[in-house]
Amino acid sequence: MLKPGDLLRYYYLWARQAKAGEESGRKARPVCIVVRTPATPAALFLFPLTSQKPDPSRLYIAISEIECRRGGLDFPSWLVMDEYNRVRVDEAYDLVSTKPIGAFSPAFVRKIASIIKQAAEQHRLQGTVRR
């Protein structure tokens, strides 16, 4: 059973790519499951991880070395938190595997979720619904 904090490899579709008409991500990258909601239990909200420091205009958090080890990531890595892909678990064809490559600690996931909640309240999130 996938849970918040699990990291998967997924063909993430960046918002700018979706706006340009693309339908699938260009490469498999690590993503973090941050949210599973009772209202949409079959949906995964996937936030992208990158090894390139994001532009300062983006909302992101640096991943500590210990969390990188827990997540199976290279250090340094960053979690981008101003956009996400939403997919249904049973239609997540762009997942490389449903077996997590690692997981963040519960305390770190709570920190991430708090930042994302604030971003949503400030209307700073872009969601791309994948079909």
DRENLO-827755 format. One record per atom (N, C-alpha, C): residue in three letters; x, z, y. Coordinates in Angstrom, 2 decimals, m for minus. Layout:
BEGIN
SITE / aa / x / z / y
SITE / ALA / X / Z / Y;
...
end
This chain:
BEGIN
SITE / aa / x / z / y
SITE / MET / 0.85 / 0.00 / m1.19;
SITE / MET / 0.00 / 0.00 / 0.00;
SITE / MET / 0.89 / 0.00 / 1.24;
SITE / LEU / 0.74 / m1.00 / 2.08;
SITE / LEU / 1.52 / m1.07 / 3.31;
SITE / LEU / 1.01 / m0.04 / 4.31;
SITE / LYS / 1.96 / 0.53 / 5.08;
SITE / LYS / 1.58 / 1.58 / 6.03;
SITE / LYS / 2.36 / 1.42 / 7.33;
SITE / PRO / 1.87 / 2.08 / 8.40;
SITE / PRO / 2.61 / 2.02 / 9.66;
SITE / PRO / 4.06 / 2.48 / 9.48;
SITE / GLY / 4.96 / 1.73 / 10.09;
SITE / GLY / 6.39 / 2.03 / 9.98;
SITE / GLY / 7.11 / 1.20 / 8.96;
SITE / ASP / 6.36 / 0.56 / 8.04;
SITE / ASP / 7.00 / m0.33 / 7.07;
SITE / ASP / 7.52 / m1.56 / 7.78;
SITE / LEU / 8.67 / m2.04 / 7.34;
SITE / LEU / 9.26 / m3.26 / 7.88;
SITE / LEU / 9.20 / m4.35 / 6.82;
SITE / LEU / 8.78 / m5.53 / 7.25;
SITE / LEU / 8.63 / m6.68 / 6.36;
SITE / LEU / 9.37 / m7.86 / 6.97;
SITE / ARG / 9.61 / m8.88 / 6.16;
SITE / ARG / 10.11 / m10.15 / 6.68;
SITE / ARG / 8.92 / m11.07 / 6.80;
SITE / TYR / 8.82 / m11.73 / 7.96;
SITE / TYR / 7.61 / m12.48 / 8.30;
SITE / TYR / 7.97 / m13.61 / 9.26;
SITE / TYR / 7.29 / m14.74 / 9.12;
SITE / TYR / 7.49 / m15.86 / 10.03;
SITE / TYR / 6.68 / m15.58 / 11.30;
SITE / TYR / 7.28 / m14.79 / 12.19;
SITE / TYR / 6.61 / m14.33 / 13.40;
SITE / TYR / 6.42 / m15.49 / 14.38;
SITE / LEU / 5.20 / m15.59 / 14.92;
SITE / LEU / 4.89 / m16.62 / 15.91;
SITE / LEU / 4.87 / m15.97 / 17.29;
SITE / TRP / 5.89 / m16.27 / 18.09;
SITE / TRP / 5.98 / m15.72 / 19.44;
SITE / TRP / 4.82 / m16.25 / 20.28;
SITE / ALA / 4.36 / m15.44 / 21.23;
SITE / ALA / 3.24 / m15.82 / 22.09;
SITE / ALA / 3.52 / m17.15 / 22.79;
SITE / ARG / 4.75 / m17.35 / 23.25;
SITE / ARG / 5.08 / m18.59 / 23.96;
SITE / ARG / 4.97 / m19.80 / 23.03;
SITE / GLN / 5.29 / m19.62 / 21.75;
SITE / GLN / 5.16 / m20.69 / 20.77;
SITE / GLN / 3.69 / m21.00 / 20.49;
SITE / ALA / 2.88 / m19.93 / 20.37;
SITE / ALA / 1.44 / m20.11 / 20.13;
SITE / ALA / 0.80 / m20.86 / 21.30;
SITE / LYS / 1.18 / m20.49 / 22.53;
SITE / LYS / 0.63 / m21.16 / 23.72;
SITE / LYS / 1.02 / m22.64 / 23.75;
SITE / ALA / 2.17 / m22.98 / 23.16;
SITE / ALA / 2.63 / m24.37 / 23.11;
SITE / ALA / 1.99 / m25.15 / 21.96;
SITE / GLY / 1.10 / m24.48 / 21.20;
SITE / GLY / 0.39 / m25.16 / 20.12;
SITE / GLY / 0.97 / m24.99 / 18.73;
SITE / GLU / 2.07 / m24.26 / 18.62;
SITE / GLU / 2.65 / m24.05 / 17.29;
SITE / GLU / 1.75 / m23.11 / 16.49;
SITE / GLU / 1.78 / m23.25 / 15.16;
SITE / GLU / 0.90 / m22.46 / 14.32;
SITE / GLU / 1.64 / m21.53 / 13.36;
SITE / SER / 2.94 / m21.67 / 13.26;
SITE / SER / 3.71 / m20.84 / 12.36;
SITE / SER / 5.05 / m20.51 / 13.00;
SITE / GLY / 5.59 / m19.35 / 12.63;
SITE / GLY / 6.90 / m18.96 / 13.14;
SITE / GLY / 7.99 / m19.88 / 12.63;
SITE / ARG / 9.07 / m19.95 / 13.39;
SITE / ARG / 10.17 / m20.85 / 13.04;
SITE / ARG / 11.12 / m20.27 / 12.00;
SITE / LYS / 11.22 / m18.93 / 11.97;
SITE / LYS / 12.12 / m18.32 / 10.99;
SITE / LYS / 11.56 / m16.96 / 10.60;
SITE / ALA / 11.92 / m16.54 / 9.40;
SITE / ALA / 11.51 / m15.21 / 8.95;
SITE / ALA / 12.36 / m14.18 / 9.68;
SITE / ARG / 11.70 / m13.17 / 10.21;
SITE / ARG / 12.40 / m12.10 / 10.92;
SITE / ARG / 11.76 / m10.80 / 10.51;
SITE / PRO / 12.50 / m9.70 / 10.69;
SITE / PRO / 11.88 / m8.41 / 10.41;
SITE / PRO / 10.78 / m8.11 / 11.43;
SITE / VAL / 9.70 / m7.54 / 10.95;
SITE / VAL / 8.61 / m7.07 / 11.80;
SITE / VAL / 8.24 / m5.67 / 11.35;
SITE / CYS / 7.64 / m4.92 / 12.25;
SITE / CYS / 7.22 / m3.56 / 11.94;
SITE / CYS / 5.70 / m3.48 / 12.00;
SITE / ILE / 5.11 / m2.92 / 10.95;
SITE / ILE / 3.69 / m2.63 / 10.97;
SITE / ILE / 3.54 / m1.36 / 11.80;
SITE / VAL / 2.85 / m1.46 / 12.92;
SITE / VAL / 2.71 / m0.29 / 13.77;
SITE / VAL / 1.29 / 0.25 / 13.70;
SITE / VAL / 0.32 / m0.63 / 13.62;
SITE / VAL / m1.06 / m0.18 / 13.71;
SITE / VAL / m1.87 / m0.68 / 12.51;
SITE / ARG / m2.64 / 0.21 / 11.96;
SITE / ARG / m3.72 / m0.16 / 11.04;
SITE / ARG / m4.90 / 0.64 / 11.54;
SITE / THR / m5.99 / m0.02 / 11.83;
SITE / THR / m7.12 / 0.68 / 12.42;
SITE / THR / m8.29 / 0.77 / 11.46;
SITE / PRO / m9.08 / 1.84 / 11.56;
SITE / PRO / m10.28 / 1.95 / 10.72;
SITE / PRO / m11.26 / 0.80 / 10.99;
SITE / ALA / m11.31 / 0.32 / 12.23;
SITE / ALA / m12.22 / m0.77 / 12.59;
SITE / ALA / m11.83 / m2.08 / 11.91;
SITE / THR / m10.54 / m2.28 / 11.68;
SITE / THR / m10.06 / m3.50 / 11.03;
SITE / THR / m9.05 / m3.13 / 9.94;
SITE / PRO / m9.53 / m2.48 / 8.85;
SITE / PRO / m8.60 / m2.00 / 7.83;
SITE / PRO / m7.83 / m3.10 / 7.10;
SITE / ALA / m8.36 / m4.32 / 7.10;
SITE / ALA / m7.66 / m5.42 / 6.41;
SITE / ALA / m6.64 / m6.11 / 7.31;
SITE / ALA / m6.52 / m5.65 / 8.56;
SITE / ALA / m5.61 / m6.31 / 9.51;
SITE / ALA / m4.30 / m5.54 / 9.64;
SITE / LEU / m3.23 / m6.31 / 9.76;
SITE / LEU / m1.91 / m5.75 / 10.06;
SITE / LEU / m1.55 / m6.19 / 11.48;
SITE / PHE / m1.02 / m5.27 / 12.26;
SITE / PHE / m0.51 / m5.58 / 13.59;
SITE / PHE / 1.00 / m5.53 / 13.49;
SITE / LEU / 1.62 / m6.69 / 13.60;
SITE / LEU / 3.06 / m6.83 / 13.34;
SITE / LEU / 3.81 / m7.05 / 14.65;
SITE / PHE / 4.78 / m6.17 / 14.90;
SITE / PHE / 5.60 / m6.24 / 16.11;
SITE / PHE / 7.00 / m6.71 / 15.72;
SITE / PRO / 7.55 / m7.68 / 16.47;
SITE / PRO / 8.82 / m8.30 / 16.08;
SITE / PRO / 10.05 / m7.45 / 16.41;
SITE / LEU / 11.03 / m7.58 / 15.54;
SITE / LEU / 12.35 / m6.98 / 15.76;
SITE / LEU / 13.33 / m8.11 / 16.02;
SITE / THR / 14.32 / m7.80 / 16.83;
SITE / THR / 15.33 / m8.81 / 17.17;
SITE / THR / 16.70 / m8.17 / 17.25;
SITE / SER / 17.72 / m8.97 / 16.99;
SITE / SER / 19.10 / m8.50 / 17.12;
SITE / SER / 19.67 / m8.88 / 18.49;
SITE / GLN / 18.88 / m9.62 / 19.28;
SITE / GLN / 19.28 / m10.01 / 20.64;
SITE / GLN / 18.55 / m9.11 / 21.63;
SITE / LYS / 19.28 / m8.49 / 22.54;
SITE / LYS / 18.64 / m7.60 / 23.51;
SITE / LYS / 17.62 / m8.40 / 24.31;
SITE / PRO / 16.35 / m7.94 / 24.34;
SITE / PRO / 15.32 / m8.67 / 25.07;
SITE / PRO / 15.56 / m8.68 / 26.58;
SITE / ASP / 14.93 / m9.62 / 27.24;
SITE / ASP / 14.96 / m9.72 / 28.70;
SITE / ASP / 14.41 / m8.42 / 29.29;
SITE / PRO / 14.98 / m7.95 / 30.39;
SITE / PRO / 14.51 / m6.69 / 31.00;
SITE / PRO / 13.03 / m6.69 / 31.40;
SITE / SER / 12.43 / m7.87 / 31.55;
SITE / SER / 11.02 / m7.94 / 31.91;
SITE / SER / 10.09 / m7.61 / 30.74;
SITE / ARG / 10.65 / m7.60 / 29.53;
SITE / ARG / 9.87 / m7.32 / 28.32;
SITE / ARG / 9.77 / m5.82 / 28.09;
SITE / LEU / 8.76 / m5.42 / 27.32;
SITE / LEU / 8.61 / m4.04 / 26.89;
SITE / LEU / 9.23 / m3.94 / 25.49;
SITE / TYR / 10.27 / m3.14 / 25.36;
SITE / TYR / 10.97 / m3.02 / 24.08;
SITE / TYR / 11.62 / m1.66 / 23.99;
SITE / ILE / 12.07 / m1.34 / 22.78;
SITE / ILE / 12.80 / m0.10 / 22.56;
SITE / ILE / 14.00 / m0.41 / 21.67;
SITE / ALA / 15.13 / 0.20 / 21.99;
SITE / ALA / 16.32 / 0.06 / 21.15;
SITE / ALA / 16.13 / 0.91 / 19.90;
SITE / ILE / 16.55 / 0.38 / 18.78;
SITE / ILE / 16.44 / 1.09 / 17.51;
SITE / ILE / 17.76 / 1.82 / 17.28;
SITE / SER / 17.69 / 3.12 / 17.04;
SITE / SER / 18.91 / 3.90 / 16.80;
SITE / SER / 19.58 / 3.45 / 15.50;
SITE / GLU / 20.83 / 3.81 / 15.37;
SITE / GLU / 21.58 / 3.42 / 14.18;
SITE / GLU / 20.95 / 3.99 / 12.90;
SITE / ILE / 20.49 / 5.24 / 12.95;
SITE / ILE / 19.88 / 5.84 / 11.76;
SITE / ILE / 18.57 / 5.14 / 11.40;
SITE / GLU / 17.77 / 4.78 / 12.41;
SITE / GLU / 16.52 / 4.08 / 12.13;
SITE / GLU / 16.79 / 2.66 / 11.63;
SITE / CYS / 17.86 / 2.03 / 12.12;
SITE / CYS / 18.25 / 0.72 / 11.59;
SITE / CYS / 18.58 / 0.83 / 10.10;
SITE / ARG / 19.32 / 1.88 / 9.74;
SITE / ARG / 19.64 / 2.07 / 8.31;
SITE / ARG / 18.38 / 2.28 / 7.49;
SITE / ARG / 17.47 / 3.13 / 8.00;
SITE / ARG / 16.20 / 3.38 / 7.28;
SITE / ARG / 15.40 / 2.08 / 7.12;
SITE / GLY / 15.45 / 1.23 / 8.15;
SITE / GLY / 14.66 / 0.01 / 8.14;
SITE / GLY / 15.32 / m1.18 / 7.48;
SITE / GLY / 16.57 / m1.03 / 7.07;
SITE / GLY / 17.29 / m2.15 / 6.48;
SITE / GLY / 17.67 / m3.21 / 7.50;
SITE / LEU / 17.91 / m2.77 / 8.74;
SITE / LEU / 18.23 / m3.68 / 9.84;
SITE / LEU / 19.70 / m3.62 / 10.21;
SITE / ASP / 20.15 / m4.69 / 10.85;
SITE / ASP / 21.48 / m4.67 / 11.45;
SITE / ASP / 21.42 / m3.83 / 12.72;
SITE / PHE / 22.54 / m3.20 / 13.04;
SITE / PHE / 22.64 / m2.46 / 14.30;
SITE / PHE / 23.55 / m3.24 / 15.22;
SITE / PRO / 23.17 / m3.48 / 16.48;
SITE / PRO / 21.96 / m3.00 / 17.15;
SITE / PRO / 20.76 / m3.91 / 16.89;
SITE / SER / 19.57 / m3.33 / 17.03;
SITE / SER / 18.31 / m4.07 / 16.94;
SITE / SER / 17.33 / m3.48 / 17.96;
SITE / TRP / 16.35 / m4.29 / 18.32;
SITE / TRP / 15.34 / m3.88 / 19.29;
SITE / TRP / 13.96 / m4.24 / 18.75;
SITE / LEU / 12.97 / m3.40 / 19.06;
SITE / LEU / 11.58 / m3.68 / 18.73;
SITE / LEU / 10.87 / m4.12 / 20.00;
SITE / VAL / 10.32 / m5.32 / 19.97;
SITE / VAL / 9.57 / m5.85 / 21.11;
SITE / VAL / 8.14 / m5.32 / 20.99;
SITE / MET / 7.64 / m4.72 / 22.08;
SITE / MET / 6.35 / m4.04 / 21.98;
SITE / MET / 5.30 / m4.58 / 22.96;
SITE / ASP / 5.54 / m5.72 / 23.57;
SITE / ASP / 4.52 / m6.26 / 24.46;
SITE / ASP / 3.78 / m7.45 / 23.85;
SITE / GLU / 4.06 / m7.75 / 22.60;
SITE / GLU / 3.31 / m8.77 / 21.89;
SITE / GLU / 3.33 / m8.47 / 20.40;
SITE / TYR / 2.34 / m9.01 / 19.71;
SITE / TYR / 2.22 / m8.78 / 18.27;
SITE / TYR / 1.48 / m9.95 / 17.63;
SITE / ASN / 1.63 / m10.05 / 16.31;
SITE / ASN / 0.81 / m10.96 / 15.52;
SITE / ASN / m0.15 / m10.09 / 14.72;
SITE / ARG / m1.43 / m10.50 / 14.70;
SITE / ARG / m2.42 / m9.80 / 13.86;
SITE / ARG / m2.78 / m10.72 / 12.71;
SITE / VAL / m2.65 / m10.19 / 11.51;
SITE / VAL / m2.97 / m10.97 / 10.31;
SITE / VAL / m3.80 / m10.12 / 9.37;
SITE / ARG / m4.62 / m10.79 / 8.60;
SITE / ARG / m5.34 / m10.09 / 7.53;
SITE / ARG / m4.40 / m10.01 / 6.33;
SITE / VAL / m4.40 / m8.86 / 5.68;
SITE / VAL / m3.51 / m8.65 / 4.55;
SITE / VAL / m3.71 / m9.74 / 3.49;
SITE / ASP / m4.97 / m10.10 / 3.23;
SITE / ASP / m5.26 / m11.09 / 2.19;
SITE / ASP / m5.01 / m12.53 / 2.65;
SITE / GLU / m4.64 / m12.72 / 3.93;
SITE / GLU / m4.35 / m14.06 / 4.44;
SITE / GLU / m2.97 / m14.13 / 5.10;
SITE / ALA / m2.10 / m13.22 / 4.75;
SITE / ALA / m0.77 / m13.13 / 5.38;
SITE / ALA / 0.21 / m14.06 / 4.68;
SITE / TYR / m0.06 / m15.36 / 4.78;
SITE / TYR / 0.74 / m16.35 / 4.07;
SITE / TYR / 2.16 / m16.45 / 4.61;
SITE / ASP / 2.39 / m16.03 / 5.84;
SITE / ASP / 3.72 / m16.12 / 6.43;
SITE / ASP / 4.59 / m14.91 / 6.11;
SITE / LEU / 4.08 / m13.97 / 5.32;
SITE / LEU / 4.93 / m12.87 / 4.86;
SITE / LEU / 5.86 / m13.40 / 3.79;
SITE / VAL / 7.13 / m13.07 / 3.89;
SITE / VAL / 8.08 / m13.47 / 2.85;
SITE / VAL / 7.75 / m12.71 / 1.58;
SITE / SER / 7.41 / m11.43 / 1.74;
SITE / SER / 7.05 / m10.57 / 0.62;
SITE / SER / 6.23 / m9.41 / 1.17;
SITE / THR / 5.40 / m8.82 / 0.33;
SITE / THR / 4.66 / m7.62 / 0.74;
SITE / THR / 5.44 / m6.36 / 0.39;
SITE / LYS / 6.65 / m6.55 / m0.13;
SITE / LYS / 7.51 / m5.40 / m0.42;
SITE / LYS / 8.33 / m5.09 / 0.83;
SITE / PRO / 8.18 / m3.88 / 1.39;
SITE / PRO / 8.93 / m3.53 / 2.60;
SITE / PRO / 10.45 / m3.61 / 2.39;
SITE / ILE / 11.17 / m4.01 / 3.46;
SITE / ILE / 12.63 / m4.02 / 3.42;
SITE / ILE / 13.16 / m2.65 / 3.82;
SITE / GLY / 12.28 / m1.81 / 4.33;
SITE / GLY / 12.62 / m0.45 / 4.76;
SITE / GLY / 11.46 / 0.11 / 5.55;
SITE / ALA / 11.68 / 1.28 / 6.13;
SITE / ALA / 10.62 / 1.91 / 6.92;
SITE / ALA / 11.25 / 2.84 / 7.96;
SITE / PHE / 10.61 / 2.90 / 9.11;
SITE / PHE / 11.02 / 3.85 / 10.13;
SITE / PHE / 10.47 / 5.23 / 9.81;
SITE / SER / 11.10 / 6.26 / 10.36;
SITE / SER / 10.64 / 7.63 / 10.14;
SITE / SER / 9.28 / 7.84 / 10.82;
SITE / PRO / 8.47 / 8.77 / 10.30;
SITE / PRO / 7.17 / 9.06 / 10.93;
SITE / PRO / 7.30 / 9.44 / 12.41;
SITE / ALA / 8.33 / 10.21 / 12.76;
SITE / ALA / 8.51 / 10.63 / 14.16;
SITE / ALA / 8.76 / 9.41 / 15.05;
SITE / PHE / 9.57 / 8.46 / 14.59;
SITE / PHE / 9.86 / 7.27 / 15.37;
SITE / PHE / 8.61 / 6.39 / 15.48;
SITE / VAL / 7.84 / 6.30 / 14.40;
SITE / VAL / 6.60 / 5.51 / 14.44;
SITE / VAL / 5.62 / 6.10 / 15.45;
SITE / ARG / 5.53 / 7.43 / 15.53;
SITE / ARG / 4.65 / 8.07 / 16.52;
SITE / ARG / 5.11 / 7.71 / 17.94;
SITE / LYS / 6.43 / 7.69 / 18.15;
SITE / LYS / 6.97 / 7.33 / 19.48;
SITE / LYS / 6.60 / 5.88 / 19.82;
SITE / ILE / 6.79 / 4.99 / 18.87;
SITE / ILE / 6.46 / 3.57 / 19.07;
SITE / ILE / 4.96 / 3.42 / 19.36;
SITE / ALA / 4.13 / 4.08 / 18.56;
SITE / ALA / 2.68 / 3.98 / 18.73;
SITE / ALA / 2.25 / 4.48 / 20.11;
SITE / SER / 2.88 / 5.53 / 20.59;
SITE / SER / 2.55 / 6.07 / 21.91;
SITE / SER / 2.87 / 5.06 / 23.01;
SITE / ILE / 4.02 / 4.41 / 22.90;
SITE / ILE / 4.41 / 3.40 / 23.89;
SITE / ILE / 3.45 / 2.21 / 23.85;
SITE / ILE / 3.08 / 1.79 / 22.65;
SITE / ILE / 2.16 / 0.66 / 22.51;
SITE / ILE / 0.78 / 1.02 / 23.04;
SITE / LYS / 0.33 / 2.24 / 22.80;
SITE / LYS / m0.97 / 2.67 / 23.33;
SITE / LYS / m0.97 / 2.60 / 24.86;
SITE / GLN / 0.12 / 3.07 / 25.48;
SITE / GLN / 0.23 / 3.00 / 26.95;
SITE / GLN / 0.24 / 1.54 / 27.41;
SITE / ALA / 0.95 / 0.69 / 26.69;
SITE / ALA / 1.00 / m0.73 / 27.06;
SITE / ALA / m0.39 / m1.36 / 26.97;
SITE / ALA / m1.15 / m1.00 / 25.96;
SITE / ALA / m2.51 / m1.52 / 25.81;
SITE / ALA / m3.39 / m1.05 / 26.97;
SITE / GLU / m3.26 / 0.20 / 27.34;
SITE / GLU / m4.05 / 0.74 / 28.46;
SITE / GLU / m3.70 / 0.04 / 29.77;
SITE / GLN / m2.45 / m0.41 / 29.89;
SITE / GLN / m1.99 / m1.10 / 31.10;
SITE / GLN / m2.16 / m2.62 / 30.99;
SITE / HIS / m2.80 / m3.08 / 29.91;
SITE / HIS / m3.03 / m4.51 / 29.66;
SITE / HIS / m1.72 / m5.29 / 29.63;
SITE / ARG / m0.70 / m4.71 / 28.98;
SITE / ARG / 0.61 / m5.37 / 28.88;
SITE / ARG / 0.87 / m5.94 / 27.48;
SITE / LEU / m0.15 / m5.99 / 26.62;
SITE / LEU / 0.02 / m6.51 / 25.26;
SITE / LEU / m0.55 / m7.91 / 25.13;
SITE / GLN / 0.15 / m8.76 / 24.41;
SITE / GLN / m0.34 / m10.09 / 24.06;
SITE / GLN / m0.47 / m10.15 / 22.55;
SITE / GLY / m1.65 / m10.42 / 22.08;
SITE / GLY / m1.84 / m10.53 / 20.64;
SITE / GLY / m2.05 / m11.97 / 20.23;
SITE / THR / m1.42 / m12.36 / 19.13;
SITE / THR / m1.64 / m13.68 / 18.55;
SITE / THR / m2.28 / m13.45 / 17.19;
SITE / VAL / m3.53 / m13.92 / 17.06;
SITE / VAL / m4.24 / m13.78 / 15.80;
SITE / VAL / m3.85 / m14.94 / 14.92;
SITE / ARG / m3.31 / m14.61 / 13.76;
SITE / ARG / m2.86 / m15.65 / 12.82;
SITE / ARG / m3.93 / m15.89 / 11.79;
SITE / ARG / m4.12 / m17.12 / 11.42;
SITE / ARG / m5.11 / m17.48 / 10.40;
SITE / ARG / m4.45 / m18.21 / 9.28;
end
